[in-house]
Amino acid sequence: MDVRSFVELIAALMMPAGGALVFWERMRSGRGLGARAIQYTAVVIIVPLIIILALEKVLEANIIGTLLGALSGYLLTGISAPEQQSPRGQRAGPGEATASGEIDRSPGD
């Protein structure tokens, strides 16, 4: 088995294993699927897929760069503004008070 095949095999195994692990951890902890869990699941599936397609020369170099740039933008979106929680444990909407009593002044979704 050459190095390329070995890397493709590892990447192919990461996709179902990573997705299953996030769902198992969420079920074990009793939490539902939040935005970060969905982002993690998407990354665990998309990054190995990009690696496999790049190694098989299905994707050109400029397409790989575009996909990785878009993925980076997707991951870093909203990282500076963590979700604020209301007293009921739900995300505070515009104009609603958070658990600390602060008013959420951000624009609505």
BAPA-924459 format. One record per residue: x, y, z of N, C-alpha, C, O in turn. Coordinates in steps of 0.2 Angstrom, whole numbers, padded with zeros to 4 digits, always signed. Each point is the difference from the previous one (the first is absolute). Example, Ala and Ser with C-alpha at 12.3 -4.5 7.8 and 13.67 -1.06 7.14 Angstrom:
BEGIN
+0066-0028+0039-0004+0006+0000+0004+0006+0000+0005-0001+0003
-0007+0006-0007+0004+0006+0001-0004+0005+0003+0003+0006+0001
***
This chain:
BEGIN
+0004-0006+0000-0004+0006+0000+0005+0006+0000+0004+0001+0004
-0006+0004-0009+0004+0006+0000-0002+0005+0005-0006-0001+0002
+0009+0006-0002-0002+0006+0005-0006+0003-0002-0004+0001+0005
+0003+0000-0011-0007+0003-0002-0006-0004+0002-0005+0003+0002
+0006-0009-0003-0006-0005+0001-0001+0000+0008-0006+0000+0002
+0012+0000+0002-0001+0000+0007-0003+0006+0002-0005+0000+0005
+0007+0006-0007-0003+0006+0002-0008+0000-0002-0004+0003+0004
+0003-0005-0010-0007+0000-0002-0005-0005+0004-0005+0002+0002
+0008-0008+0000-0003-0004+0005-0001+0003+0007-0006+0000+0002
+0010+0003+0000+0000+0004+0007-0006+0005-0001-0004+0001+0005
+0005+0003-0010-0005+0005-0001-0007-0002-0001-0005+0002+0003
+0004-0008-0007-0007-0003-0001-0002-0003+0007-0006+0000+0001
+0010-0002+0003-0002-0003+0007-0002+0006+0005-0004-0001+0004
+0007+0006-0005-0001+0006+0004-0008+0003-0001-0003+0002+0005
+0001-0003-0010-0007+0003-0002-0005-0003+0004-0004+0003+0004
+0003-0010-0004-0006-0003+0004+0002+0000+0007-0004+0001+0005
+0011-0002-0003+0002+0000+0007-0001+0006+0004-0003+0001+0005
+0005+0005-0009-0001+0007+0003-0008+0001+0001-0002+0003+0005
-0002-0004-0010-0007+0001+0001-0003-0004+0005-0004+0003+0004
+0006-0009-0003-0003-0005+0005+0002+0003+0007-0004+0000+0004
+0010+0002-0004+0003+0002+0007-0004+0006+0002-0002+0001+0006
+0001+0004-0010-0004+0006+0002-0007-0002+0002-0002+0003+0005
-0001-0007-0008-0007-0002+0002+0000-0004+0006-0004+0001+0004
+0009-0005-0003+0000-0004+0006+0001+0004+0006-0003-0001+0005
+0008+0006-0006+0001+0005+0006-0006+0004+0002-0001+0001+0006
-0002+0001-0011-0006+0004+0001-0006-0004+0003-0003+0002+0005
+0002-0008-0007-0005-0005+0004+0002-0001+0007-0004-0001+0004
+0011-0001-0003+0002-0002+0006+0000+0006+0005-0002-0001+0006
+0003+0007-0008-0001+0006+0004-0007+0003+0001-0001+0004+0004
-0003-0007-0008-0007+0002+0000-0001+0007-0003-0006+0003+0001
+0010+0000-0005+0000+0006-0003-0003-0001-0008+0002-0006-0002
-0005+0010+0000-0002+0000-0007+0005+0002-0005+0006+0002+0002
-0007-0002-0008+0005+0003-0005-0001+0007-0001-0005+0003-0002
+0010+0000+0004+0001+0008+0000+0004+0002-0007+0002-0005-0004
-0001+0011+0003+0003+0003-0005+0007-0003-0001+0003-0002-0005
+0001+0002+0011+0007-0002+0000+0000-0008-0002+0005-0002-0003
-0009-0002+0005+0000-0007-0001-0002-0001-0008+0003-0005-0003
-0007+0009+0001-0001-0001-0008+0006+0002-0004+0002-0003-0005
+0001+0009+0008+0006+0002-0004+0006-0005+0001+0003-0002-0005
-0003-0001+0010+0005-0005+0001-0001-0006-0004+0005-0003-0004
-0011+0001+0003-0002-0006-0004+0001+0002-0007+0003-0005-0004
-0004+0011+0002+0001+0002-0007+0007+0000-0002+0002-0003-0005
+0002+0005+0010+0008+0000-0001+0003-0007-0001+0004-0001-0004
-0007-0003+0009+0003-0007+0000-0002-0004-0007+0003-0005-0002
-0008+0007-0001-0002-0003-0006+0003+0004-0006+0003-0004-0005
-0003+0010+0005+0003+0004-0006+0007+0000-0001+0003-0001-0005
+0001+0002+0011+0007+0000-0001+0003-0007-0003+0004+0001-0004
-0006-0006+0007+0003-0007-0003-0002-0001-0007+0003-0002-0004
-0009+0005+0002-0003-0001-0007+0004+0004-0004+0002-0002-0006
+0000+0008+0008+0005+0005-0004+0006-0004-0001+0003+0001-0006
+0000-0004+0011+0007-0003+0000-0001-0006-0005+0005+0000-0004
-0010-0004+0004+0000-0005-0004-0001+0002-0007+0004-0003-0005
-0008+0008+0003-0001+0002-0007+0006+0003-0002+0002+0000-0006
+0002+0004+0010+0006+0003-0002+0005-0005-0002+0004+0000-0005
-0003-0005+0009+0005-0006-0001-0002-0004-0006+0005-0002-0004
-0011+0002+0002-0002-0004-0006+0000+0005-0006-0002-0003-0005
+0004+0009+0006+0001+0005-0005-0007+0001-0004+0000+0002-0006
-0005-0002+0010-0007+0002-0002-0001+0007+0000-0003+0003-0004
+0006+0000+0009+0000+0007+0001+0006+0004-0002+0006-0003+0001
-0006+0008-0004+0006+0004-0002+0002+0004+0006-0004+0001+0005
+0010+0002-0005+0003+0003+0006-0004+0007+0001-0001+0001+0006
-0001+0002-0011-0004+0006+0002-0007-0001+0003-0003+0004+0004
+0000-0010-0006-0006-0002+0003+0001-0002+0008-0004+0002+0004
+0009-0005-0003+0002-0002+0007+0001+0006+0004-0003+0000+0006
+0006+0005-0008+0001+0006+0004-0006+0003+0001-0001+0003+0005
-0004-0002-0010-0006+0003+0001-0004-0004+0005-0003+0003+0005
+0003-0010-0005-0004-0004+0005+0003+0001+0007-0004+0001+0004
+0010-0001-0004+0003+0001+0007-0001+0007+0003-0001+0001+0006
+0001+0004-0010-0001+0007+0002-0007+0001+0002-0002+0003+0005
-0003-0006-0009-0007+0000+0002-0001-0004+0006-0004+0003+0005
+0007-0008-0004-0001-0004+0007+0003+0004+0005-0003+0000+0006
+0009+0003-0006+0002+0004+0005-0004+0006+0002-0001+0001+0006
-0002+0002-0011-0005+0006+0001-0006-0003+0004-0002+0003+0004
+0000-0009-0006-0006-0003+0003+0001-0001+0008-0004+0001+0004
+0010-0004-0003+0002-0002+0007+0001+0006+0004-0001+0000+0006
+0004+0006-0009+0002+0005+0004-0006+0005+0001+0001+0005+0004
-0006-0006-0007-0006+0005+0000-0003-0001+0007-0002-0005+0002
+0001+0011+0001-0003+0000+0007+0004-0002+0005-0002-0001+0006
+0009+0000-0007+0004-0002+0006+0001+0005+0005+0002-0002+0006
-0002+0008-0008+0001+0006+0005-0006+0001+0004+0000+0004+0005
-0006-0006-0007-0006+0002+0003-0003-0007+0003-0005-0002-0004
+0007+0000+0010-0004-0006+0002-0007+0001+0002-0002+0005+0001
-0002-0011-0002-0007+0001+0001-0001+0002+0008+0003-0003+0004
-0008+0007-0003-0002+0002+0006-0006-0004+0002-0004-0001-0004
+0004-0001+0010-0006-0004+0003-0005+0004+0004+0002+0004+0004
-0008-0005-0005-0005+0003+0004-0001-0004+0006+0003-0005+0001
-0007+0008+0004-0001-0004+0006-0003-0007-0001+0001-0005+0004
-0005+0004-0009-0003-0006-0002+0005-0005-0003-0002-0006-0002
+0008+0008+0000+0005-0004-0003-0001+0001-0008+0004-0004-0003
-0008+0008+0001-0001+0001-0007+0004+0006-0002+0002+0005+0004
+0000-0005-0011+0004+0006-0002-0004+0006+0000-0006+0000-0002
+0009+0006+0005-0004+0006+0001+0000+0003-0007+0004+0001-0004
-0010+0002+0002-0002+0003-0006+0002+0007+0001+0001+0003+0005
-0002+0001-0011+0001+0007+0000-0004+0004+0005-0006-0001+0000
+0009+0004+0005-0004+0004+0005-0002-0004+0006-0003+0003+0004
+0004-0009-0004-0001-0004+0006+0006+0000+0005+0005+0000-0002
-0007-0001+0008+0005-0001+0005+0003-0007+0000-0003-0005+0000
+0010+0005+0001+0004-0006+0001+0000-0002+0008-0003+0003+0004
+0006-0009-0003+0000-0002+0007+0003+0005+0005-0001+0000+0006
+0006+0004-0009+0004+0005+0004-0004+0006+0000+0002+0005+0004
-0008-0004-0007-0004+0006+0000+0002+0005-0005-0004+0005-0001
+0008-0007-0003+0002+0005-0006-0005-0001-0006-0003-0005-0001
+0002+0011-0002-0004+0000-0006+0004-0002-0006+0005+0003-0001
-0008-0008-0003+0003-0002-0006-0002+0006-0005-0005+0000-0002
+0010+0004+0000-0001+0005-0005+0002-0002-0007+0001+0005-0005
+0001-0011+0004+0002-0002-0007-0006-0001-0005-0005-0001+0003
+0006+0002-0009-0005+0000-0005-0003-0007+0000+0004-0005+0001
-0010+0004-0003-0004-0007+0000+0003-0004-0005+0003+0002-0005
-0004-0009+0005+0002-0004-0005-0004+0000-0006+0002-0004-0005
***
